[in-house]
Amino acid sequence: MANAPDRFELFLLGDGEKKVTEEADTRIPSSSIFTFNKEDHTLGNLLRSRLLQSPHVRFAGYKVPHPLVSKFELRVQTDGTLNPRAALMQCCKDLVNDLSILSREFTKEFELRKMVGDGAKADEKKDDKRGPGNDRANLRKAQQFG
């Protein structure tokens, strides 16, 4: 497509370009607008949903100004006991913690499944050594329980 930016422009920051900028919203108390460069709906929705779980956050929403520009604006309003930047920082820390737990649990499950799969392969090799009549016996067992 002629209008689409080069792929690398979607995730590499340019010279002097910041990943996140904050602008205080003067119309609403305890509110800020954070602009995330080179990010999309994936991070925007993740941050928004996690911010809304905080009891100090009154409002969290994001918008993507244009679909061809990889940035989004996140608006955060708090109840005043916590400023929007602190709420966002705590949100990011919580998400990193959640993702590390997810990674650890996924790796554990994957390793367990791999061990079970290796055991099943060993059983198949034993069955192959028993001869062709074994397949019919296994088929009959499967039909009885299925």
C-alpha positions as CSV (number, residue, x, y, z in Angstrom):
1,M,0.0,0.0,0.0
2,A,1.3,3.4,-0.9
3,N,0.0,5.2,2.2
4,A,1.0,2.6,4.8
5,P,4.2,3.4,6.8
6,D,7.2,1.1,6.5
7,R,6.9,-1.9,8.9
8,F,9.9,-0.8,11.1
9,E,8.2,2.5,11.7
10,L,5.5,0.7,13.6
11,F,7.7,-0.3,16.5
12,L,11.1,1.5,16.3
13,L,11.3,4.9,18.0
14,G,12.8,7.7,16.0
15,D,15.7,9.9,17.2
16,G,14.5,12.0,20.2
17,E,11.1,10.3,20.3
18,K,9.8,9.3,23.7
19,K,7.8,6.1,24.3
20,V,5.4,7.8,26.7
21,T,4.5,11.4,27.4
22,E,2.1,12.8,30.0
23,E,-0.1,15.8,29.7
24,A,-2.2,17.0,32.6
25,D,-5.8,17.4,31.7
26,T,-6.7,20.9,33.1
27,R,-10.5,20.4,32.6
28,I,-10.8,17.5,35.0
29,P,-9.1,17.3,38.4
30,S,-6.7,14.4,39.0
31,S,-6.6,13.5,35.3
32,S,-3.9,13.1,32.8
33,I,-3.5,12.0,29.2
34,F,-0.6,9.7,28.4
35,T,0.5,9.3,24.8
36,F,2.1,5.9,24.0
37,N,4.2,6.0,20.8
38,K,4.7,2.9,18.6
39,E,2.0,0.9,20.5
40,D,-1.5,-0.2,19.6
41,H,-4.8,-1.6,20.9
42,T,-3.1,-4.5,22.5
43,L,-1.3,-2.5,25.2
44,G,-4.0,0.2,25.3
45,N,-6.8,-2.3,26.3
46,L,-4.5,-4.2,28.7
47,L,-3.6,-1.0,30.6
48,R,-7.2,0.3,30.6
49,S,-8.7,-2.9,31.9
50,R,-6.0,-3.2,34.6
51,L,-6.4,0.5,35.7
52,L,-10.1,0.0,36.1
53,Q,-9.4,-2.7,38.7
54,S,-7.8,-0.1,41.0
55,P,-10.1,1.4,43.6
56,H,-8.4,4.8,43.2
57,V,-9.1,5.0,39.4
58,R,-12.4,6.7,38.5
59,F,-11.9,6.6,34.7
60,A,-9.6,4.9,32.3
61,G,-10.0,4.9,28.5
62,Y,-7.9,5.0,25.4
63,K,-8.2,6.0,21.8
64,V,-6.2,5.5,18.7
65,P,-6.2,8.8,16.8
66,H,-5.6,7.3,13.4
67,P,-5.3,3.7,12.3
68,L,-2.2,4.2,10.2
69,V,-0.3,5.9,13.1
70,S,0.9,3.5,15.8
71,K,0.1,5.4,18.9
72,F,-2.7,5.7,21.4
73,E,-3.8,8.1,24.0
74,L,-4.7,6.8,27.5
75,R,-6.8,9.1,29.7
76,V,-6.7,8.3,33.5
77,Q,-8.7,10.0,36.2
78,T,-8.2,9.1,39.9
79,D,-10.0,10.0,43.1
80,G,-7.1,12.3,44.2
81,T,-5.5,10.0,46.8
82,L,-3.2,8.8,44.0
83,N,-2.1,10.8,41.0
84,P,-2.6,9.4,37.5
85,R,1.1,8.8,36.9
86,A,1.4,6.8,40.2
87,A,-1.8,4.8,39.2
88,L,-0.3,4.0,35.8
89,M,3.1,3.0,37.3
90,Q,1.4,0.7,39.8
91,C,-0.7,-0.8,37.0
92,C,2.4,-1.5,35.0
93,K,4.1,-3.2,38.0
94,D,1.0,-5.3,38.6
95,L,0.9,-6.3,34.9
96,V,4.6,-7.3,34.9
97,N,3.9,-9.4,38.0
98,D,0.8,-11.1,36.4
99,L,2.7,-11.8,33.2
100,S,5.6,-13.4,35.1
101,I,3.2,-15.6,36.9
102,L,1.5,-16.5,33.6
103,S,4.9,-17.3,32.0
104,R,6.0,-19.5,35.0
105,E,2.7,-21.4,35.0
106,F,2.7,-21.9,31.2
107,T,6.3,-23.2,31.3
108,K,5.4,-25.6,34.1
109,E,2.4,-26.9,32.2
110,F,4.3,-27.2,29.0
111,E,7.1,-29.2,30.7
112,L,4.5,-31.5,32.3
113,R,2.7,-32.1,29.0
114,K,6.0,-32.8,27.3
115,M,6.9,-35.4,30.0
116,V,3.4,-37.0,29.6
117,G,3.8,-36.9,25.8
118,D,7.2,-38.6,26.1
119,G,5.6,-41.3,28.3
120,A,2.9,-41.9,25.8
121,K,5.4,-42.3,23.0
122,A,7.3,-44.9,25.1
123,D,3.9,-46.7,25.6
124,E,3.3,-46.6,21.8
125,K,6.7,-48.2,21.2
126,K,5.9,-51.0,23.6
127,D,2.6,-51.6,21.9
128,D,4.3,-51.8,18.5
129,K,6.6,-54.5,19.8
130,R,3.6,-56.7,20.9
131,G,2.4,-57.2,17.3
132,P,-0.5,-56.4,15.1
133,G,-3.2,-58.1,17.1
134,N,-2.8,-55.5,19.8
135,D,-4.4,-52.8,17.7
136,R,-7.7,-54.8,17.5
137,A,-7.7,-55.2,21.3
138,N,-7.2,-51.5,21.8
139,L,-9.9,-50.7,19.3
140,R,-12.3,-53.0,21.2
141,K,-11.4,-51.3,24.5
142,A,-12.0,-47.9,23.0
143,Q,-15.4,-48.9,21.6
144,Q,-16.5,-50.3,25.0
145,F,-15.7,-46.9,26.7
146,G,-16.6,-44.6,23.8
